């Protein structure tokens, strides 16, 4: 949390700074706390087991639709099942990478405590970085909440209006799931309707918690990695105005900060490597399905239109922050070279600086499965690939 007043800042821990993200991670069973590892090891399978009935019902319905050749309805179920699957994969992945994720949070906590002792110009950089993280996290959380509200809110509003103002009230499900082996109209009968209505809300809340918490941590981690690059670069620039022992101490601190900044990037890469890979595949398939639904269904469907925008944002945000990290690291070498070393005659500093510049010139990227580089070009390519796959699907009909 950043407190600004009379040009003074105070930085606290990660949970207090990113309260919504930490809350979602804790409730969603993805916060990397060693004290809760055993509890989460039991809770995650229980959560998966608790949603298995709806998974079985949807799978049976999808198999039936496939056999009947009802592609449009099959696509609708697939469009909802993929994000549902992705949300629970995040729980499993965060538990698998809990050690690296805990190190990221510990580094952020340590850095915020350290930044409180820096001059105000450094604190302004930290405050700007935190503000940027909050903007990205809030935009993404708002998108997830809008999708949740569109599906849950629409059904709830229609049910209220129908029962208050219609002589023969109709029932609307949040997500239409037929009873296996029964007539489709029987899904509106009690108590199946009431059970599935609240059960679907529970599943949707799990989706919201996993998406806001996991992605929020990724945004905060990458932004903090960018901040670390800027901090040690600024230290080198300031060191050029010093002399003697103060100069050497400042340069030693800058070298240490550069090493730690690169170590943080390695932790981020390790923590989110698998997630970025399977997310790319899911988003690509989801985009093809959303394009198909919005083009083939001649009635405008507001729910799936919102889901389409959410899917686009789901790949855009990681590509944007990964591209920001890449550009920040590329710019680091230039800023180190332009720090004013030509006016510095200390041989030890002159020998040290080329190594810092050389290391900064090594490309720093976030990769999915260690192969697919996340950047804005990937976002553009994903959109093009999705439309090409949709066109190919159309030609095969």
N, C-alpha and C positions, 0 to 999 in steps of 0.2 A: 504494500500500500504506500502511496506517495502522498505526503502532506506538504502542501505548498502555502507559504504565507510569509510575507516580507522577504521573499527570495531565499527561504530556508526550506530544505527538504529533509525528510526522515524516511528511510527505507526499512521495511520490516521483512518478515519471512515470506516465502512463496505462498503458503496457505492464506495469509492475510492480504497479500498483494493481489492474488488472483482467487478471490473468495468463491465466485461462481464455479470456476473450473475445479477447485479443490473439493467443493461440496458435491459436484456431480461425480467426480472420481471416487469419493468416499462412499456415497450411496450406491454408485454403480459398480462397486467392488473392483476398482482398477487403481486405487491409490497405493503406491508402493511403500507400504509401511511394514517393516519386519515383524512388528508386534501383532499384526493381523494376518500374517501369511497362512498360518494353519486354519484360521477361520475362513479366509477366502478360498483356500483349497477345498473346503467342504461346501461353501456357499455357492461357488461358481457351478459345480455339477448340479446342485439343487436348483439353481436358477434355470439351467438348461433343461432339467427334468420338468420344471414347472411350465415351460412353454412347449413341451413335446406334444401335448394334445393338439394344439393349433397347427403345429408343424405336420402332424400326421393327417389332419383333416385337409389341409391345403395340398399336401402331396397326393392324397387320394383324388381330390377334385382335379388337380392338374393332370393326373394320369387319365382320368375320365375324359377331360376336354381334349387331350391329345388323341385318344382313340376315336373321338367323335369329329375330329378335325376342326374344332372351334378355336382357331388360332388367336383371334382377338381377345377372347376371355382368358386363354392360356397366358397371353402376354400380360394381362392385367395382374394375374396372380404372381407371375414371375417378377414384375416390377415392384411388388410389395415384399416378396420373399427375399430378394437379394439384399436390400438394406437391413432387413431383420436378421439375416445370417451374418452380415458384416458387423453388426453391433455386438453380437455374442463372440465373434472371433476376436474383437478388441479386448474383451475380458481375458480370454485365454492367452493372447499374445502379451498383454501387460503382465500377467503372472509369470509367463516364461521369461520376460525381460525385466523382471522386477528389480534385479540388482543394478542394472545399468540405469534404469529410470530413477531409482533412489539416488544414485550418484549425481544425476542431473539436478534433481531438486536440492540435494545437499550443496552442490556447487553454487546454485542460485542463492540459497540462503546465506552461504559464506560470503558471496560477493556483495550482496545487499548490505550485510553488516560492515564489510570493508569500505563500501562506497560512502557510508556515513561519515568517514574520516577524511574524505577527499575534498578539495576546494570546490567552490560553488559552480565553476564552469564544468567540472566533471559531473557534479550532481545534476546539472541541467541536462547533460547528455543521457544520464540514467533515467531521469524523469521522462524525457522525450521517448526513450525506448519503451518504457513501461506503458506510456500512453498509447504508443503505436500498437503494442501487444493487446491492450484493452480494446482498441478499436476493432482489430481483426477478430478477436475472440467474441466480442459482442455482436458483430455482424453475423458470424457463423452461428452463434447461439440463437440469434433472432430468426435466422433462416430455418433452423431445426424446429423452433417453437412454432413458427408459422405453418410449417407442414403438419406438425402435430395438431395445431388448432384447426386447420382446414379439414382434416379428416374427422377428428373428434367433435369439433365445434359444429360442423355442418350437420352431422347426424343428430347431435343433441338439439340443435335449433329446430330442425325439421320435425323431430319428435314432439317438441314442446308446442310448436305451431299447429301440428296436426291434431294433437289431443285437446287443444284449447279452442280451435276455430273450425274444426271439421266435424260433420255429423258422424261420418264413418272414419275414425282416425286410422292412419296408416303408420306402420312401424318402419324405421330406417336403421339399418345396422351400420356401425362404423366401418366395418369391412365385411362384405358378404361372404360368409363361409357356410356352405350347405352341410346339412347333417349327412354323413356317409350312409348310403343305401336308402335314403328317405327322399320324399318329394321336396323339391327346392322351396316350395311355399311353407313347408313345415318349420323352416328356420325362424319364422316369425312367431311361432307358438311358444307359450310359457311352459317350463322355465328356461328352455334353451336360449331364447332371445335375451333374457335378462342376464343369464350366466355369461354368454358370449359377449354381451355388451361391456360388462365390467372387466371381463377377462381380456378383451381387446385393449381397453384403456391401460391395464397393467402392462401388457406387452409394449404398448406405445410409449409408456413412461420409461421402460427399460431402454428402449431405442433412444429416447431423448438424453438420458443420463450418459449412456456410453458414447454417443456422438459428441455431446458438448464437452465432456470431461477429457476424453482421449485426444481429440483434435485440439482442444484448448492447450493441453500440455505441449503438444508438438509446436504450436504457434509460439508459445512463450519460450520454449527451449531454443528454437531457431533464432528468434529475435534477440535472445540473450547472447547467443553465439556471435551475432553481428555486433552487439554492444561491446563484447570483449575485444573484438578486432579494433574497434574505434578507440577503446580506452588505451590499449598498449601503443597504438600509433600516435595518439596524442602525447603519451609519455615520452616517446622518442623525440617528437618535435620540441617538447619543452626542455628535454635534456640538452639539446644543442645550444641552449642559452646558458648552460652551467659550465663550470670548470672544476678540475681537480677531483677530489674524492666524491663530491656531490654528483658530478657527472657520471662517474663509474657506478655509483650506487643506483642512480636513476636508470642507467642502461641495463644493469643487471636485473632490476625489477621488471623492465620492459621485456627482456628476453624470457624471463620466467612467466610473465603474463601471456606472451605469445605461445609458449609451449602449452600452458594450461588452456588457452583458447582453442588450440588445435585438438587437445585431449577432449574437451567438451564436445566438439564437432564429431569426434569418433564415437562418443557415447550416444549422441543423437542419431548418428547413422546406424549404429548397432541396434538401438531401441526400436526405430521405426522402419528399418530396412524391409522386413517381411510385410508389414502393414502397407507400405507404399506400393509393394508389388501386387498383392491381391486386390488392393483398392483400385489400382489402375484397371485390372481386368474387370472387376465388378462395375466400375463406372462406365467403361466402354460398352459392356453388354447392356447396362441400364439405359444409356443414352440411345442405343439402337431401339430398345423397347419403347422408350418414351416418344421418340420420333415416330415410330410405327403407330402408337396409340393415338397421338395427337393428329396424325394425318389420315389414318384409316377410319377412325370413329368420326362420323360426320357431325355428331353433336359435340359442341364445345364442352370439354371436361375440365373444370377449374382445378379439381384436385390433382389430376395428373399433369396439368400444366405447371402447378406449383412444384410438384415432384421433379419435373424436368429442370426447372430453375435451380432447385436444391442440388440435383445431381451435377449440374454444370459448376455450381459453386464448390461442390465437394472436391472436384479436381482442380479448380482454379486457385483456391486458397493455398494448398500445398505447393503447387507450381510457382505461385507468386512469392511465397516466403523462401522457397528453395532458390529461386532466381535472385532474390534479394541477398541471400547469403553468398551466392556465387559472385555477384557483382561487388559486394563489400570486400570479399577476400581478394578479388582481382585488383580492386582499387587500393588495397593496403600496400602492395609493392610500389605503386606510383607515389603514394604519400610518404612512404619511407625514403624513397629516392629524393623527394623534394623537401626533405626535412631541414636542409641547410647544412649538410655534412661537409660541404666544400669549405666552409669557414671553420671547421673543427680540425685541429692539428694533433689531437691525442691519438697516437697510433693504435692503442688498444681498442678505442671506439671505432676507428676506421676499419680495423680488421674484423670487428664484430658485426658491423652494419651490413656488409655484403652477404653474410650468411642469413641474416634476417630477411633481406630482400629476396635472396634466392629461395628461401623456404616459402615466402609469401607468394612467389610466382607459380608454385605448384598448384594446379587446379583443385579447388575445393567444391565438391558437389554432393548433393543427396541423391543416392541411387536406390532403385527398387530391385531387390534380389541381387544387388551388386552389379547390375547390368544397365538398367534403364535410368537415365539421368533426368531428374525432375527439374524443369525450367519452363519458361513461358512457351518455348517452341514445342514442348511436349503437349501443353494444353491445346495449342492450335492444331497440332497433329492428331490429337485425340478427337477433337470435334470433326475434323475432316474424315478420319477413319470411321467414326460412327455413322456419318452420312453416307459414306461409300458402302458400308455394310448394309445399311437400310436400303440403298438403291439396288444392291445385289439381291437382297431378300425379295424386293418387289419384282425383279425380273424373273425370279424362280417360281412365282405364283401362277 
